[in-house]
Each structure stands twice: as C-alpha cells, then as structure tokens.
C-alpha cells in the first residue's frame, strides 16, 4: 500500500490507545494543553453537576466554531472522562498527511470520520470504542461555522448513541470563535490566535426513546445544544447549508 491509501478514513489509529501513548497524552494534557488553553480561553464552566452521576462511556456533542473547541472541552472535563476520550475528526482535514495524522492521533486521541455522511466502517470503529468504554467527542455540524451561526446537525452522533446504548451529553461553547475563527473564502485569512473568555455549558444527558431512530433523535440533540446557548444560538436552516 502507498502512504495515501493509509491516510484519511483508512488511517490506523489503534496505536494511539496503547499504554505508552495514553501516558504521553496524559502528560501533554496536564503540562501543555491545559496551560495553553487556559491562557487563551479562560472559561466559565456550567453544568458539570450533570456528569456527577454518569458512568462512562458517553458521547459529548458540541457546536463547532473553532479549532480551539476540542482542547476547550478536553481541558474542562473531569479527568475520569478526559483521559479516556476519543475525538471524532474530519478524515479529509486532520488525516490527509502522515505527520498530521500521527500528531492528532497522539495528542487528541483523534479518530478519522467522514463528515458528509455516515460511513459504515468509521461508525463501526466508533461504536466498538464506545463499547470498550471510551467516551467520544463529536461535532455533528460536520465542520466549523463560517459565520457564527449554528449549522444543521447530522445524525451520526444520534446513530452511535442508539447503536452503542450510551447517553449523549450536549455542550454549548461560547466565545471560542473569537479565539480562532474559520477563514472565509474571499476574506483575509484569520491566522492570529486571540485571547478571549469562553463559556462551556454542559447539559443533562439525553437518551433515545423506545423505538426512536437517529433522524428523530438528532433534532432533540440539536435542540438541547441550542437551549444551552441561552438565546445566543438559533435553530439552523435545514433547507441548505455548506460544509467546512
């Protein structure tokens, strides 16, 4: 196989959950990621009480405004979750080169997923990890918002929650876009990282109802994230939207 065939959705990330990689990632989380994120994203955290009585594994579902979103979530989670969590990341963006794939797999325990559809193989991998006790962070919009408005949620997280029989914890992130916004075609690229206060709001766990399918559960997850915004986010237009 050539290198390209081992990248993207085909990238082998199992090594990132070996004992040595877990130890390295724990050190990076405590000594690098937490200090850096707290320097650039001092946070007010709400709703951690909702996690107090919840046993792993769970699926954390959040809106997506910035590349700072993942570190903001991981550094604010209780250690029992943060150190045993995988992050669903776009296969075409984070796993397009070997160097990037290795970096994100080690530092974030990232796994490649298709963001435009439910890919059976990546869904099976995610389900297997959930069933083995790993938590999952997923951004159902499929990409960062280009304008600050919420994009329609895809049903992947709902599908996995139903298949793996695990709860969904909704999260709303406010302020991360001001730290590192997505560049918009035709406008100057936003390369500078700015310090900005953020709010991380965790919501009550969501469970699929008896007989509820992913396409019905997904809108409930979306509505729960919107509710956590306290009026800052509005329901997205489901008739048309663009991908990251």
LINQUIQUI-V310431 format. One record per residue. N is the residue number from 0. SS is DSSP state (a for helix, b for strand, c for the rest). NEAR is the number of other C-alpha atoms within 8 Angstrom. Layout:
BEGIN
n:N ss:SS near:NEAR
n:N ss:SS near:NEAR
END
This chain:
BEGIN
n:0 ss:c near:4
n:1 ss:c near:5
n:2 ss:a near:7
n:3 ss:a near:8
n:4 ss:a near:8
n:5 ss:a near:10
n:6 ss:c near:14
n:7 ss:a near:13
n:8 ss:a near:11
n:9 ss:a near:7
n:10 ss:c near:10
n:11 ss:c near:7
n:12 ss:c near:9
n:13 ss:a near:6
n:14 ss:a near:7
n:15 ss:a near:10
n:16 ss:a near:9
n:17 ss:c near:8
n:18 ss:a near:6
n:19 ss:a near:6
n:20 ss:a near:11
n:21 ss:a near:11
n:22 ss:a near:8
n:23 ss:a near:9
n:24 ss:a near:11
n:25 ss:a near:9
n:26 ss:a near:9
n:27 ss:a near:10
n:28 ss:a near:11
n:29 ss:a near:9
n:30 ss:a near:8
n:31 ss:a near:9
n:32 ss:a near:11
n:33 ss:a near:11
n:34 ss:a near:9
n:35 ss:a near:8
n:36 ss:a near:13
n:37 ss:a near:9
n:38 ss:a near:8
n:39 ss:a near:11
n:40 ss:c near:13
n:41 ss:c near:10
n:42 ss:b near:9
n:43 ss:b near:8
n:44 ss:b near:10
n:45 ss:b near:8
n:46 ss:c near:10
n:47 ss:a near:8
n:48 ss:a near:6
n:49 ss:a near:11
n:50 ss:a near:7
n:51 ss:c near:6
n:52 ss:c near:6
n:53 ss:c near:6
n:54 ss:c near:5
n:55 ss:c near:8
n:56 ss:c near:12
n:57 ss:c near:13
n:58 ss:b near:14
n:59 ss:b near:12
n:60 ss:b near:14
n:61 ss:b near:13
n:62 ss:c near:12
n:63 ss:c near:11
n:64 ss:c near:13
n:65 ss:b near:13
n:66 ss:c near:8
n:67 ss:c near:10
n:68 ss:a near:11
n:69 ss:a near:8
n:70 ss:a near:10
n:71 ss:a near:11
n:72 ss:a near:9
n:73 ss:a near:8
n:74 ss:c near:11
n:75 ss:c near:7
n:76 ss:c near:8
n:77 ss:c near:6
n:78 ss:a near:6
n:79 ss:a near:6
n:80 ss:a near:10
n:81 ss:a near:10
n:82 ss:c near:8
n:83 ss:c near:8
n:84 ss:b near:11
n:85 ss:b near:12
n:86 ss:b near:12
n:87 ss:b near:12
n:88 ss:b near:11
n:89 ss:b near:12
n:90 ss:a near:14
n:91 ss:a near:9
n:92 ss:a near:7
n:93 ss:a near:13
n:94 ss:c near:15
n:95 ss:c near:12
n:96 ss:c near:9
n:97 ss:a near:9
n:98 ss:a near:6
n:99 ss:a near:10
n:100 ss:a near:13
n:101 ss:a near:8
n:102 ss:a near:8
n:103 ss:a near:11
n:104 ss:a near:12
n:105 ss:a near:12
n:106 ss:a near:10
n:107 ss:a near:9
n:108 ss:c near:12
n:109 ss:b near:13
n:110 ss:b near:11
n:111 ss:b near:14
n:112 ss:b near:12
n:113 ss:c near:12
n:114 ss:c near:9
n:115 ss:c near:6
n:116 ss:c near:6
n:117 ss:c near:9
n:118 ss:c near:8
n:119 ss:a near:6
n:120 ss:a near:6
n:121 ss:a near:12
n:122 ss:a near:12
n:123 ss:a near:8
n:124 ss:a near:8
n:125 ss:a near:10
n:126 ss:a near:11
n:127 ss:a near:8
n:128 ss:a near:10
n:129 ss:a near:14
n:130 ss:a near:9
n:131 ss:c near:6
n:132 ss:c near:8
n:133 ss:c near:13
n:134 ss:b near:15
n:135 ss:b near:14
n:136 ss:b near:12
n:137 ss:b near:12
n:138 ss:c near:11
n:139 ss:c near:14
n:140 ss:c near:12
n:141 ss:c near:12
n:142 ss:c near:10
n:143 ss:c near:11
n:144 ss:c near:13
n:145 ss:c near:11
n:146 ss:c near:4
n:147 ss:c near:7
n:148 ss:c near:9
n:149 ss:c near:11
n:150 ss:c near:9
n:151 ss:c near:11
n:152 ss:c near:10
n:153 ss:c near:9
n:154 ss:c near:11
n:155 ss:a near:11
n:156 ss:a near:12
n:157 ss:a near:14
n:158 ss:a near:10
n:159 ss:a near:12
n:160 ss:a near:14
n:161 ss:a near:11
n:162 ss:a near:7
n:163 ss:a near:9
n:164 ss:c near:7
n:165 ss:c near:11
n:166 ss:c near:11
n:167 ss:b near:14
n:168 ss:b near:13
n:169 ss:b near:15
n:170 ss:b near:14
n:171 ss:b near:14
n:172 ss:b near:14
n:173 ss:b near:9
n:174 ss:c near:10
n:175 ss:a near:16
n:176 ss:a near:11
n:177 ss:a near:9
n:178 ss:c near:14
n:179 ss:c near:14
n:180 ss:b near:12
n:181 ss:c near:11
n:182 ss:c near:9
n:183 ss:c near:8
n:184 ss:c near:4
n:185 ss:c near:4
n:186 ss:c near:6
n:187 ss:c near:6
n:188 ss:c near:6
n:189 ss:c near:8
n:190 ss:c near:5
n:191 ss:c near:5
n:192 ss:c near:6
n:193 ss:c near:8
n:194 ss:c near:9
n:195 ss:c near:11
n:196 ss:c near:11
n:197 ss:b near:12
n:198 ss:b near:12
n:199 ss:b near:14
n:200 ss:b near:12
n:201 ss:b near:14
n:202 ss:b near:12
n:203 ss:b near:8
n:204 ss:b near:9
n:205 ss:b near:9
n:206 ss:c near:8
n:207 ss:c near:10
n:208 ss:c near:5
n:209 ss:c near:4
n:210 ss:c near:5
n:211 ss:c near:8
n:212 ss:c near:10
n:213 ss:a near:11
n:214 ss:a near:8
n:215 ss:a near:8
n:216 ss:a near:12
n:217 ss:a near:13
n:218 ss:a near:9
n:219 ss:a near:8
n:220 ss:a near:13
n:221 ss:a near:10
n:222 ss:a near:9
n:223 ss:a near:10
n:224 ss:a near:14
n:225 ss:a near:14
n:226 ss:a near:8
n:227 ss:a near:11
n:228 ss:c near:12
n:229 ss:c near:7
n:230 ss:c near:7
n:231 ss:c near:6
n:232 ss:c near:9
n:233 ss:c near:8
n:234 ss:c near:7
n:235 ss:c near:8
n:236 ss:c near:8
n:237 ss:c near:6
n:238 ss:c near:4
n:239 ss:c near:5
n:240 ss:c near:8
n:241 ss:c near:4
n:242 ss:c near:6
n:243 ss:c near:7
END
